[in-house]
Amino acid sequence: MCATANSISLPTPPSGLGTLSQLAYRTLLAYQRAALGEPGVIVCIQSFGSLAHWHPHLHAPMSDGAFRPAPTHDLSVLESAWQRTVLAWFAEAEWLDPDAAAGMLAWPHSGFGV
């Protein structure tokens, strides 16, 4: 199924959540390796919201370094990398038109938060 920029239809559980979790892990790992070296990352899938309705999202605690001063992070770099990774996956899976995905990269409030 392909969607426009105004509606994205994710697959019902659990077909896409494992891939989404792997993409989150890889994006966080690349970002943190560039800043610190080898980080610790755990990605947990949660498929429901506070009212037990279908609301797929990820929780991804990540180490901020060990025995080093706390680094300063430009989270906009990580947010942009995450947005590009997920939109590319949506386009590849034909859940989102590639032109719509490219257009979403220019949105000032993309809905992607880290």
C-alpha positions in Angstrom: 0.0 0.0 0.0 1.3 3.4 -0.9 0.4 6.6 1.0 0.5 10.3 0.3 2.2 12.8 2.5 -1.0 13.3 4.4 -1.6 9.7 5.4 0.8 7.0 6.2 -0.5 3.5 6.8 1.8 1.3 8.8 1.4 -2.4 8.7 -0.5 -4.1 11.5 1.6 -5.8 14.1 4.2 -7.1 14.0 5.4 -7.1 10.4 7.1 -3.7 10.3 8.0 -3.1 13.9 11.1 -5.3 13.9 12.5 -3.4 10.9 11.7 0.0 12.5 13.5 -1.1 15.6 16.6 -2.2 13.6 16.6 1.1 11.7 16.5 3.0 15.1 19.4 1.0 16.4 21.5 1.5 13.3 20.8 5.2 13.2 21.6 5.7 16.9 24.7 3.6 16.6 26.1 5.6 13.6 25.4 8.9 15.3 26.9 7.9 18.6 30.0 6.2 17.1 30.8 9.5 15.3 30.6 11.4 18.5 32.1 9.0 21.1 33.0 5.6 19.9 31.1 2.4 20.7 27.9 3.1 22.6 25.4 1.0 24.4 21.9 1.0 22.8 18.7 -0.9 23.7 15.6 -0.5 21.4 12.3 -1.6 22.8 9.1 -1.8 20.7 5.9 -0.6 22.3 2.7 -1.1 20.2 0.1 0.5 22.4 -0.6 3.8 23.9 -1.8 4.8 27.4 -5.4 3.7 26.4 -4.2 0.3 25.1 -4.9 1.4 21.5 -2.6 0.7 18.5 0.2 3.2 18.8 3.5 1.8 17.6 6.6 3.6 18.8 10.1 2.8 20.1 11.9 3.5 23.4 15.6 3.6 22.9 17.8 4.3 25.9 21.4 4.9 24.9 24.6 5.4 26.8 26.1 8.8 26.8 29.6 7.6 27.2 31.4 6.1 30.2 34.1 7.8 32.3 34.3 10.8 30.0 32.9 14.3 30.3 29.4 14.5 29.0 29.5 15.5 25.4 27.3 18.1 23.8 25.1 16.6 21.1 23.4 18.3 18.2 20.3 16.3 18.3 19.0 17.9 15.0 21.7 15.8 13.2 20.3 12.6 14.8 16.7 13.7 14.1 17.5 14.3 10.5 19.2 11.0 10.1 16.3 9.2 11.7 13.8 11.0 9.5 15.7 10.2 6.3 16.1 6.5 7.3 12.4 6.0 8.1 11.1 7.8 5.0 13.5 5.9 2.8 12.2 2.6 4.3 8.5 3.8 3.8 9.3 4.6 0.2 11.1 1.3 -0.4 8.2 -0.6 1.1 5.8 1.4 -1.1 3.9 2.7 1.9 4.8 6.3 0.9 5.3 7.8 -2.6 9.0 8.7 -3.0 8.2 12.2 -4.1 6.0 12.6 -1.0 8.8 11.3 1.2 11.3 13.8 -0.4 8.8 16.6 0.2 8.4 15.6 3.8 12.1 16.2 4.4 11.4 19.9 4.0 8.6 20.1 6.5 9.6 22.4 9.5 7.7 20.1 11.9 8.3 16.6 10.6 6.8 14.7 13.5 10.2 13.0 14.1 11.5 13.6 17.5 14.5 12.4 19.4 
